[in-house]
Amino acid sequence: MDIYEEPYYIITKGFASFIGQWPYQSRKQSIMFGSIMWSLFILQVIPQVVSVALHYDDEELLFESLSPFITDLIFIVKYVNMKTLFDKMKDDWKILKNDKEKSILENHMFTARYISLCWAAFVNVTVFIFLMDPILPIIVNHIQKSNESLPVRFCVPMEYVIINEEKYYWLLFSFSSICVIFIIMVIICCDIIFISLVQHVCGIFAVVGFRIENSPTVDLSSEMLTGLRFKTNSRDVHYKHFVSCIRDHRRALEFADLIEATFTGCFGIVVGLNLPLMSITAVQIMTQSQSIQDTVKYIMFTFAQMIHLFFDCYMSQRLTDMSDHIHQCIARAKWYENSARSRKLLILMTLRSQIPCKLTAGKVMELSIETFGMCLKTAGSYVTVLLSMR
């Protein structure tokens, strides 16, 4: 049975197929989804650029346009090639030796599924609030049967110079909303794939740790315990067991390195963009919130950016902790009951596990919970600078 048909992979598979990153979908489907996605992105960005070009002397509009443009850049850098990682993830299920090891990896993937659902739900709520901002006054005005004329607004500053915006407002608003939803959905898809990949490699580390702590129980001769008989390796069950542990540990390390190589450039740009994005939105809360509706919109948007950065840092911290967990498992194992040859293998694993796996932002900044706190402090400093410039 295909492992990607299991319940804990359904969300990842669906989102990866949606953005054309699923390695097992046809090339025709991949090109079709990719073409639709990039076409909607271009059709969304062009009116934004026109709006900035026509109102370049409007400070408030330029400031309001910064957040959408930064989000568009995040969309571009998030769309990285992850197809090789899916192939390796599928192969990793073949190394599991029993139901207990399978259960450990499945638990990690179910955790990834729950995290993904929570993140997707929160972002969708935020997008809904963001999209309702321009039409809520119109709806309230219609309910109250007021004759007051309201200005035409979109969820982001846009100008359709060749189309009558007042006449075709609802059509243009619907189209722009679809484009915004697609852009945000791509960002969500890439985040969900990243969460699944990190949880998978954390599960492999957990399996290796479990295997180390539960080495086979075999009565050994005193010669094998003291290392006096080296020609008995063919009967040394512990030695063979720990060789398989080292092999799978190395496999997990290689997978972690591949994740780092795939996402480090993306994280470098995302973290660099997230800091000014949070600062700009915080300034908008203080200076441009003319109603409770605007305040709620900007607060939700700021909170979404913080959670986005937090998830990247938290998943990296998870990877670091799980890779560091191996030497703790070795310390808890009954190594004194193993042969001398196998104990030497444990020494090698202990030395390697002292260097935990880490994900970085552009190979400059290590992502961790500590980094998240530092980024929040930096964003706060940027807010002070921006307020002083206004």
C-alpha positions in Angstrom: 0.0 0.0 0.0 1.2 3.5 -0.8 2.3 5.2 2.4 1.0 8.5 1.2 -2.6 7.1 1.2 -2.4 7.0 5.0 -4.6 9.5 7.0 -1.6 11.4 8.4 -0.3 12.2 4.9 -3.7 13.3 3.3 -3.3 17.0 4.1 0.3 17.1 3.0 -0.5 15.3 -0.2 -3.5 17.5 -1.0 -1.7 20.8 -0.4 1.5 19.6 -2.3 -0.7 18.6 -5.3 -2.5 22.0 -5.1 0.7 23.9 -5.8 2.2 21.4 -8.2 4.9 20.1 -5.9 3.6 16.5 -5.5 6.2 14.2 -7.2 3.7 11.5 -8.1 1.2 13.7 -9.9 1.4 13.8 -13.7 3.5 16.4 -15.4 0.5 17.8 -17.1 -1.3 18.4 -13.7 1.8 19.9 -12.2 2.2 22.4 -15.1 -1.5 23.2 -15.1 -1.6 24.0 -11.3 1.6 25.9 -11.5 0.4 28.0 -14.5 -2.9 28.9 -12.8 -1.1 29.8 -9.6 1.5 32.1 -11.2 -1.1 33.7 -13.6 -3.2 34.7 -10.6 -0.2 36.0 -8.8 0.8 38.2 -11.8 -2.8 39.5 -12.2 -2.8 40.4 -8.6 0.5 42.2 -8.5 0.0 44.4 -11.6 -2.9 46.5 -10.2 -0.9 46.9 -7.0 2.1 48.3 -8.9 -0.2 50.6 -10.9 -1.7 51.9 -7.7 1.7 52.7 -6.2 2.8 54.3 -9.5 -0.3 56.6 -9.7 -0.2 57.6 -6.0 3.5 57.6 -5.3 3.1 61.0 -3.5 0.5 59.5 -1.0 2.5 58.5 2.1 -0.4 56.6 3.7 -1.1 54.5 0.6 2.6 53.7 0.1 2.9 52.6 3.7 -0.3 50.5 3.4 1.1 48.9 0.2 4.3 47.7 1.8 2.7 44.7 3.7 1.1 43.3 0.5 4.3 43.6 -1.5 6.3 41.9 1.2 3.7 39.1 1.4 4.1 38.7 -2.4 7.8 38.3 -2.0 7.3 35.7 0.7 5.1 33.8 -1.8 7.9 33.8 -4.4 10.6 32.6 -2.0 8.4 30.0 -0.4 7.8 28.2 -3.6 10.9 25.9 -3.6 11.4 22.5 -5.1 10.7 19.8 -2.5 10.1 16.8 -4.7 13.3 15.0 -3.8 12.4 15.1 -0.1 9.2 13.2 -0.7 11.0 10.4 -2.4 13.4 10.0 0.6 10.6 10.3 3.1 8.8 7.4 1.4 12.0 5.3 1.4 12.5 5.9 5.1 9.4 3.8 6.0 11.2 0.7 4.7 13.8 0.8 7.5 11.2 0.2 10.2 11.6 -3.2 11.8 8.5 -3.7 13.9 5.1 -2.3 14.8 6.4 -0.3 17.7 8.9 1.7 15.5 6.1 2.2 13.0 3.9 3.5 15.8 6.5 6.0 16.9 6.9 7.5 13.4 3.1 7.5 12.9 2.7 9.5 16.1 5.1 12.1 14.9 3.2 12.4 11.5 -0.2 12.7 13.3 1.4 15.5 15.3 2.4 17.2 12.1 -1.2 16.8 10.8 -2.7 18.5 13.9 -0.1 21.3 13.8 -0.9 21.8 10.1 -4.6 21.9 10.6 -4.3 24.5 13.4 -2.0 26.7 11.4 -4.2 26.5 8.2 -7.4 27.2 10.2 -5.8 30.3 11.9 -4.5 31.8 8.7 -7.8 31.2 6.9 -9.6 33.1 9.7 -7.1 35.9 9.4 -7.6 36.1 5.6 -11.4 36.1 6.0 -11.2 39.1 8.3 -8.7 40.8 6.0 -11.0 40.3 3.0 -14.1 41.5 4.8 -12.6 44.8 5.7 -13.5 46.7 2.5 -17.0 45.3 2.1 -18.2 45.3 5.7 -19.1 49.0 5.7 -21.0 48.4 2.4 -23.0 45.6 4.0 -23.7 47.6 7.2 -24.8 50.6 5.0 -27.1 48.3 3.0 -28.7 46.8 6.2 -29.3 50.3 7.6 -30.7 51.4 4.3 -28.5 54.5 4.3 -28.0 56.6 1.2 -24.4 57.5 2.1 -22.0 57.0 -0.7 -18.9 54.9 0.3 -15.6 55.0 -1.6 -14.6 51.9 -3.6 -11.9 49.9 -1.7 -10.2 46.6 -2.1 -8.4 44.5 0.5 -5.1 45.8 -0.7 -4.4 49.1 -2.6 -5.1 48.4 -6.3 -6.0 50.3 -9.4 -7.7 48.9 -12.5 -7.1 51.9 -14.8 -8.8 50.3 -17.9 -11.9 49.1 -16.0 -14.7 51.1 -14.4 -14.1 50.2 -10.8 -17.5 51.5 -9.5 -19.5 49.7 -12.2 -17.7 46.4 -11.9 -16.7 46.6 -8.3 -18.1 43.3 -7.1 -16.6 41.4 -10.0 -13.2 43.0 -9.4 -13.4 42.5 -5.7 -14.2 38.8 -6.1 -11.3 38.3 -8.5 -8.8 40.2 -6.3 -10.0 38.2 -3.3 -9.5 34.9 -5.2 -6.0 36.0 -6.1 -5.2 36.9 -2.5 -6.5 33.6 -1.3 -4.4 31.7 -3.8 -1.2 33.6 -2.7 -1.9 32.9 1.0 -2.8 29.2 0.2 0.6 28.7 -1.5 2.4 30.0 1.6 0.2 27.7 3.8 1.0 24.8 1.6 4.7 25.3 1.8 4.5 25.6 5.6 2.5 22.4 5.9 5.0 20.5 3.7 7.9 21.9 5.9 6.1 20.8 9.1 5.6 17.3 7.7 9.2 17.0 6.6 10.6 18.1 10.0 8.3 15.9 11.9 9.3 13.0 9.7 13.0 13.3 10.4 12.2 13.9 14.1 10.3 10.6 14.0 13.3 8.8 12.5 15.6 10.2 15.3 13.0 8.9 17.8 13.0 5.4 16.2 16.8 5.3 16.3 16.7 6.3 20.0 14.1 3.7 20.8 16.2 1.1 19.0 19.3 2.0 21.0 17.5 1.8 24.3 16.0 -1.6 23.4 18.9 -3.6 22.2 18.4 -7.4 22.0 18.8 -9.3 25.2 21.4 -12.0 24.6 23.7 -13.8 27.0 27.3 -13.1 26.0 30.4 -14.9 26.9 33.0 -13.2 29.1 35.4 -13.1 26.2 33.0 -11.1 24.1 32.1 -8.7 26.9 35.8 -8.0 27.5 36.7 -7.9 23.8 39.2 -10.8 23.9 37.6 -12.7 21.0 37.2 -10.5 17.9 36.4 -13.3 15.6 32.9 -13.9 17.0 31.3 -10.8 15.3 29.2 -13.2 13.2 27.5 -14.2 16.4 27.6 -10.7 18.0 23.9 -9.7 17.8 24.5 -6.4 19.6 27.2 -5.4 17.1 24.8 -6.0 14.2 22.0 -4.2 16.0 24.1 -1.1 16.6 25.4 -1.1 13.0 21.8 -0.8 11.8 21.3 2.0 14.3 24.3 3.9 13.0 23.1 3.4 9.4 19.7 4.8 10.1 21.1 7.6 12.3 23.2 8.7 9.4 20.2 8.5 7.1 18.3 10.9 9.4 21.3 13.2 9.5 21.4 13.3 5.7 17.7 14.0 5.5 18.1 16.9 8.0 21.0 18.3 5.9 18.8 18.1 2.8 16.0 20.0 4.6 18.6 22.6 5.6 19.9 22.9 2.0 16.4 23.2 0.6 15.0 25.8 3.0 18.0 27.9 4.2 17.8 30.4 1.4 14.0 30.6 1.8 14.2 31.2 5.5 16.9 33.8 5.1 14.6 35.9 3.0 11.4 35.1 5.0 13.0 36.1 8.3 14.5 39.2 6.7 11.0 40.2 5.4 9.1 39.2 8.4 10.8 41.6 10.7 9.9 44.8 8.8 6.4 43.3 8.0 5.6 42.9 11.7 7.0 46.4 12.4 5.0 48.0 9.6 1.8 46.3 10.7 2.4 47.3 14.3 2.8 51.0 13.2 -0.4 50.7 11.2 -2.2 49.6 14.4 -1.0 52.8 16.1 -1.4 55.3 13.3 -4.0 54.1 10.7 -6.6 52.3 12.9 -9.6 54.5 12.6 -12.1 52.0 13.8 -12.4 48.7 15.8 -12.6 46.9 12.4 -9.2 48.3 11.3 -7.7 47.5 14.7 -8.9 43.9 14.6 -7.6 43.5 11.0 -4.1 44.7 11.8 -3.8 42.9 15.1 -4.8 39.6 13.4 -2.4 40.2 10.6 0.4 41.0 13.0 -0.4 37.9 15.1 -0.4 35.8 11.9 3.1 37.0 11.0 4.3 36.3 14.6 2.9 32.7 14.5 4.4 32.2 11.0 7.8 33.1 12.3 7.2 31.1 15.5 6.3 27.9 13.6 9.6 28.1 11.6 11.6 28.6 14.7 9.7 26.0 16.7 10.0 23.3 14.1 13.8 24.0 13.9 14.0 23.7 17.6 12.2 20.4 17.5 14.7 19.1 15.0 17.6 20.3 17.2 16.1 18.7 20.3 15.4 15.3 18.7 18.8 15.0 17.1 20.3 15.9 20.5 18.1 13.2 22.1 20.2 10.4 20.7 23.1 10.7 23.1 20.6 10.7 26.0 19.2 7.4 24.7 22.7 6.0 24.5 23.3 7.0 28.2 20.0 5.3 29.2 20.8 2.1 27.3 22.3 -1.0 29.0 25.6 -0.6 27.2 27.5 -2.5 29.9 25.6 -5.6 28.9 26.8 -5.4 25.3 30.0 -6.7 23.7 33.1 -4.6 23.6 33.0 -4.2 19.9 29.4 -2.8 20.0 30.3 -0.4 22.9 32.9 1.2 20.6 30.1 1.8 18.1 28.1 3.6 20.8 31.1 5.9 21.4 31.1 6.9 17.8 27.4 7.6 17.9 27.8 9.6 21.1 30.5 11.8 19.6 28.4 12.5 16.5 25.2 13.2 18.4 27.0 16.0 20.4 26.6 18.1 17.2 22.8 18.6 16.9 21.1 19.3 13.6 20.1 22.9 13.0 18.1 24.9 10.4 19.4 28.3 9.6 18.2 31.5 7.9 20.6 31.9 4.9 23.3 30.1 6.9 23.6 33.2 9.0 21.1 32.9 11.8 20.2 29.6 13.6 16.4 29.2 13.9 15.3 28.4 17.4 12.9 29.6 20.1 15.7 31.9 21.3 15.9 33.4 17.8 12.2 34.0 17.8 12.4 36.1 21.0 15.3 38.0 19.5 13.3 38.7 16.3 10.4 40.1 18.3 12.8 42.4 20.2 14.3 43.6 16.9 10.8 44.2 15.4 9.9 46.3 18.4 13.0 48.4 17.8 12.0 48.9 14.2 8.6 50.1 15.4 10.2 52.8 17.5 12.3 53.9 14.5 9.4 54.0 12.1 7.2 56.0 14.6 10.0 58.5 15.0 10.3 59.0 11.2 6.6 59.8 10.8 
